[in-house]
Amino acid sequence: MTTANDNDGVAIPRPPALPAQPDSPAGPAVTVSLVSVPGGTLEMRDARSNSSRTVTLVPYSIGRTQITAAELAQAGGSPAAPERAGLVPVHPVTWFDAVRWCNNLSSLAGLRPAYAISSREVSWDVGADGYRLPTEAEWEFACRAGTLTPTYGPLPDIAWTAADRVDAPREVALKAPNAFGLFDMIGNVWEWCWDYADTARYGDYRTLRGGGWADKAWSTRASVRRGSAPDAVLEDVGFRVARGPVGEPGAHEAQGWSAAADRRRADITGPLPVGWTPHRGLR
């Protein structure tokens, strides 16, 4: 775990990946509890470039809680967990594991999978009705639930953080929800999002949001982001799903994300700062 920066990616080393989970689902279908989020606008700040942008979102749905161990097992992600342990957010989970599981769940539910996966290449069909990871803008809009403050309530009331002195994540939905009825948007485990962390600086690293059970107040705010490799196995990382078509099939932008913007950011020229690894070859 590292201290995260306000809307600026923090690189986390790339540990060995977990064995790949099969793309074919196993076990009975599972219903994930979703909450409908209205459309709206969100101001997002980029600390590295010292810039901000206004994102307009169309309505979508997002998980009421982080995906639990029991939910993961029912859609083919792992062996079944004991009843109480099954209510704990699944962790650790890689970004690749999360997108594969979303596709499995979509197939079990008779929905069109959101992702086309070929080795390390993953593309998102923004017109698909299947389960997926939220974009960063969707995640932050859902987390804030109309608030403009660093958190949507007092941290002791809403989030499991370092102040609670726990040594692992707690069961979901034990603390107060936000105004949208979403639990643990801050604290408990970090959550993978769809977006790259920074295609100029961190290659194919993806973004994490929300903070975890061992993070202090600075890292458990609605605007904080962290980045890591999509195959990184990080003890304090889980995920939450979103659902809903948010664009026309074949489009390459939606809900604050744009493939073209990813390419432009990666197309950095001239001498590079030490450690920067632009993600070349983006489609």
N, C-alpha and C positions, 0 to 999 in steps of 0.2 A: 504494500500500500504506500502511496505517496500523497503529499499535499497537492491538491488540485488548484488550478488557477481559474479566475473568473472568466468564463467563456474563452479560454485559451487552452489548447491541448497539452497534456502532460504525458510524456512518453513513459511507458512502463516496459521493462525488458521482456523479451519474447522467450518464455519458458517452453519446455517440450509440450507438444499438443497431446490432448487426450485422443485415444483411438476414435476413428470416425464412427459415428452412429449410422446404421443402415437407413437408407431413404424409404424403405418399405415399412409402413406402420405395423404395429403389433398390439394386440389387446383391444378392449372395447373402446368405443368412442368416448370422448370426454367433453363436457361442456364447460367452457371457461366463462366466468361471469364478467360481462362487459358493461361499461357505462358509456352512454351517448354523450359526446362532447360537441357543443355548438360551434359553428364557425366563428371566426373573429380575427383580430390582428394582434401581432406580437412584435415588440421591438427587441431585436437580438444584437448583442454587442460582440465584436471580435477584438479581443484584447491585443493580439499580435499586430494587427494592422491599424489599431486604434480607430475602428470604424463601426458603424451600426447600420442595420437595415430593418425595414418593416416587412414582416411576413404576413400574408393573408392566407388564412386556413379555411377550407371547407369543412363541414361537419364530418366526424369520424367517430369510431368507438375505440375504447382502450380498456385494458384489463382493470377490474376493480382492485385486484391485488397483484403482487408479483407472482409468477408461476411457481407453484409449490411442487415439492417432491412427489406428492400423490398425483398431481396433474401430469407431470412429466412422465411418470410411469404408465399412466393410462393411455398415453398417445405414443408409446413405444420408445421413450427416452431412457429408461432405466428400470431395474427391478422394482417391484412394489415396496413401498416404505411402510413401517409400522404406523398405526393410525395417527398418533400425536406427531411423530416425526414427519409425517406426510403433510402437515400444515406449515412446515418451515419452507421458506423460499429455496428453490433448488440452487445449489452452489457447490463447487465452482462449475461454470459452464462457459464454453468458448462461444464466440460469435458465430462460428460455423455450425456448432451444435444447435444454437438457437434458431438459425434460419432453416436448418434441416427439419427441426422439430415443428416449426411453423408450417412447413409444407406437409409434413405427416398429418398434423391435426386438420389442415384444410382438406386433405384427401379423405380422412375419416368422416368429416362433416359434410362431404359432398360439395365442397366449394372449390373454386379454381385456385390452385396454389399461386402465391404471389411471386415466387422466385424460380428462376432458371439457374441451376447450379452445375458448373463444369469445373471440377478441380477447385482452384482458388478463385475462379471467376464466378461472380454472382450478379445477376441482373434482376431488377424489380419491375414487374408488370404493374404499373400504377392503376390500371383499370381492373385488376383482379379483386374478387370479393373475399379471398382467403385471408388467413391469419398471417401477420407479419410483425416485424419490429417497428415501433414508431420512429418517425423522423425526430431529429433533435427539436425542431420547432413544435411538433405535436406533443412531445414529451414535456417541454417547458410550459407550453400553454395549459396542458392538463394539470401539471404540478401547481402552477400559480392559481388556477381556478379563479381568476379575476383579481388577484392580489398583485401589488407592485412591490411588496416588501421582500427581503431576502428569504423568508420562510412563510408558509401560509398559516402559521400559528406558533406558539411557544414550543421550542424544540422538545422540552421534556414531555409535552402533551402529545406530540405528533410523530416523533422519530426515535428509533433506537440508535444511539450514538455512543461515543467514548464516555460521555458523562454517565451513562447507565452502568458502566463497568461490567458488561457481559462479554463472554468469550466466544460467542457464535451468534448467528442471527436468531431472532425469536420467531414464533409463529406469526403468520400474517394477521393483520386487522386487529391487533391488540391495543393499538393506540388510536387516537382520534383521526378521522378522515378529513380531507379538505372539503371545500364547498361543493365540489362535483361528486362527492361520495367515494373518492379514491383513497386507498390506504397505503401508507409506507412509501409515498412518492419521494420522501426524503428519509435517509437512514435505512437500516436493516441490511440491504445489499445494494451495491451499484447495479445499474441496469444498462444493458447494451441498447444502443440506438442504431438505426440504419446508416447514418452518415459517416463519411470519413472524418477523422480527427483534423487533419490538415495535410492535403495531398502534396504540398510543397515541402513540408518539414518532416513528416512522419510516414511517408510511403503509404502502405495500405492499412495503416492502423485505423480502427473504428472507434467511435465515441462511446463513452460511458457517462451516465448521469445519476445524480441523486445522493451519493455518499453511502457509507456502510456503517456497520455497528461499531467499528473501531475508530471512526473518523471524528475529529473535533469539529467545533461549530463552524470554523472557517471553511471546511470542506463539505458541509452539509447545508447548502443553500441552493435555491432554485436555479441560479445562473451558473453554477460551477460545472465544469466539464473535465473529463479525464480521457485519455486515449490509450489504447493498447492493441497489440497484434490480434487479428481475428482468430488465431489459434492459441492464444495465451490462456493458460490455466491459472486463474487468480481466485484465491479462496473466498474473497468478499464480493464476487460478481455473480449476478443472476440476470433475469430479464422479465419483462412484462410485454404482453402482446397488444397489438392494435388490429383493427379490422376495418374494411370498407374501401371500395374503389374511390380514389381521390383524383382521378385524371382519366384521359382517354387512353385506351389500349395502345401501346407503342410509344407513348410520350416518355420523355426522359427528364421530367421535372415534376415535382408535386410537393406541396406542404413544406415549403422552405428549402427543399433539396433540388439541386440541378446538376445533371451530369456535365453540362457545359461549364458550369462554374468550377466543378472539380478539375476538369481539364485545364482551364485557364490558370487556376491556382498552381497546378503542378508544372505548368510551362514556364518555370522560372529560369532565367538565363544569367550568365556571368558567374563569377566566383561564388561558391556557396559557403555559408557559415559552417563551421565544424559540426558534423553530426547530422546535417540536413540530408534527407534522402527522398527527393521528389519521386512521386509515383508516375513514372513514365508509361506511355502506351495505353492510357485510359481511352476507352471507346466513347 
